[in-house]
Amino acid sequence: MEPIKIGNTLTIRMPDGNVIQLERYDTLPSTAALAREYARNGYPDKYVIFSEHQSVAADSAEKEKKPEMQKGIFMSCILRPSFFPSQAAYLGVLTSVAMIEALEEHTNRSLGLGWGCDLYCEGRLFGGAQLEGKLDSFGSYEYLIVTFRILLDDENFPPRMVDIVRKVFESDG
């Protein structure tokens, strides 16, 4: 499957002065795999890859049940942090909590975290966060990739939440 790129890479200046580069695809096998390739090739800090359709991850138990493309919001961000791995222990949970807090501002549904960094709405899994990184020879991060996944199908994600998730990502960057 060939990635389908939409438009060019956007450069966004955030209110806090940070600059984010966003590369958007309609369809992509995996934002995390592409981010990993980009990170190895020296792409800069805060480079984000976004897709609305993605195949199920190769290590996912769902692959056997649902080998087709999933519809959702899939984002992977390359970070080049200056902190040590011991300081990153809670980063996955913190990113999931931040996502829940952003969504809670737009709904009265019961949202929560599951084991690891899974996100639930009224007891149903609808997404999560994942972290991976590579250490350099000094024991610092060469890169860190934070990946978010929010499924937008009726089975895994309540239909009324679709517009809420899009609104959060459009308004909150």
C-alpha positions in Angstrom: 0.0 0.0 0.0 1.3 3.4 -1.0 1.0 6.3 1.4 -1.4 9.0 0.2 0.0 12.3 1.1 -2.3 15.3 1.3 -0.7 18.7 0.5 2.7 19.7 1.7 4.3 19.7 5.2 2.9 22.5 7.3 5.0 24.6 9.7 3.0 25.8 12.7 4.2 28.4 15.2 2.6 27.7 18.6 1.6 30.5 21.0 4.5 29.5 23.2 7.0 30.0 20.4 7.6 26.4 19.6 7.6 25.4 15.9 6.0 22.2 14.8 6.2 20.7 11.4 3.2 18.6 10.4 3.1 16.1 7.5 -0.4 14.9 6.8 -1.5 11.7 5.0 -4.9 10.3 4.2 -3.7 6.7 4.3 -0.5 5.3 5.9 0.5 1.8 7.0 1.9 3.3 10.3 2.7 6.8 11.5 5.1 5.2 14.1 7.1 3.3 11.4 7.5 6.4 9.3 8.4 8.6 12.3 11.1 6.0 13.3 12.5 6.1 9.7 12.5 9.9 9.8 14.1 10.1 13.2 16.9 7.8 12.1 17.4 10.1 9.1 17.8 13.2 11.3 14.4 14.9 11.0 14.0 17.7 13.6 12.5 17.9 17.0 8.7 18.3 17.0 8.1 16.8 13.6 4.6 15.3 13.5 3.2 12.7 11.1 -0.6 12.6 10.9 -2.9 10.1 9.2 -6.7 9.4 9.2 -6.4 5.8 8.0 -3.9 3.3 9.1 -3.4 -0.5 9.0 -3.4 -2.4 12.3 0.0 -2.5 13.9 2.0 -5.7 13.2 2.3 -6.6 16.9 -1.4 -5.9 17.6 -3.6 -8.8 18.7 -6.4 -7.1 16.6 -4.5 -7.7 13.4 -6.0 -11.2 13.0 -9.5 -9.9 13.6 -9.3 -6.7 11.6 -6.6 -6.8 9.0 -8.2 -3.9 7.0 -7.5 -0.2 7.5 -8.7 1.5 10.6 -10.2 5.0 10.5 -9.1 7.4 13.2 -6.6 10.0 14.2 -3.1 8.6 14.2 -0.2 10.9 15.1 3.5 10.3 15.8 5.8 13.0 17.0 9.5 12.9 16.8 11.1 14.5 19.9 14.8 15.1 20.6 14.7 15.6 24.3 17.5 16.8 26.5 16.5 14.7 29.5 17.7 11.3 30.5 15.6 8.1 30.2 15.1 7.9 34.0 13.2 11.2 33.7 10.9 9.9 30.9 9.4 7.1 33.0 6.0 8.7 33.3 5.8 10.4 29.9 3.4 7.8 28.4 0.9 8.2 31.2 1.3 12.0 31.2 0.5 12.1 27.4 -2.6 10.0 27.9 -3.8 12.1 30.9 -3.3 15.2 28.8 -5.3 13.7 25.9 -8.1 12.7 28.4 -8.2 16.2 29.9 -8.4 17.8 26.4 -11.3 15.5 25.5 -13.1 16.0 28.8 -13.5 19.7 28.0 -15.7 18.8 25.0 -17.9 16.0 26.4 -19.8 14.8 29.5 -19.0 11.2 28.8 -17.0 9.1 31.3 -13.4 8.9 30.1 -10.5 7.1 31.7 -7.2 5.4 31.4 -6.6 1.6 31.3 -3.5 -0.4 31.8 -0.5 1.3 30.3 -1.7 4.2 28.2 -5.0 2.9 26.9 -7.9 5.4 26.6 -11.5 4.4 27.4 -14.9 6.0 27.0 -17.7 4.5 29.0 -15.7 1.3 29.4 -14.8 0.9 25.7 -11.3 1.2 24.4 -11.0 4.0 21.8 -7.3 4.8 21.7 -4.0 5.2 23.5 -0.5 6.5 23.5 2.8 4.7 22.9 6.4 5.7 23.4 9.6 4.4 21.9 13.1 5.8 21.8 16.7 5.3 20.9 19.6 6.0 23.2 22.9 7.5 22.0 26.3 6.3 23.3 26.1 8.7 26.2 22.9 7.3 27.6 20.7 10.2 26.4 17.9 10.1 23.9 18.9 10.3 20.3 15.2 10.5 19.7 11.9 9.7 21.3 8.7 9.0 19.4 5.3 9.6 21.0 2.4 8.0 19.1 -1.3 8.7 19.6 -4.1 6.5 18.3 -7.8 7.3 18.5 -10.2 5.0 16.6 -13.2 6.6 15.0 -15.4 3.5 14.2 -18.8 2.9 15.8 -17.5 -0.3 17.6 -14.5 1.2 19.4 -15.4 4.9 19.6 -18.8 6.4 20.4 -20.1 8.1 17.2 -20.8 11.5 18.9 -17.1 11.6 20.0 -15.8 11.8 16.5 -16.5 15.5 16.1 -15.2 16.2 19.6 -11.8 14.5 18.8 -11.4 16.5 15.6 -12.3 19.7 17.3 -9.7 19.1 20.0 -6.9 18.5 17.5 -8.0 21.4 15.3 -8.4 23.9 18.1 -5.7 22.7 20.5 -3.1 21.9 17.9 
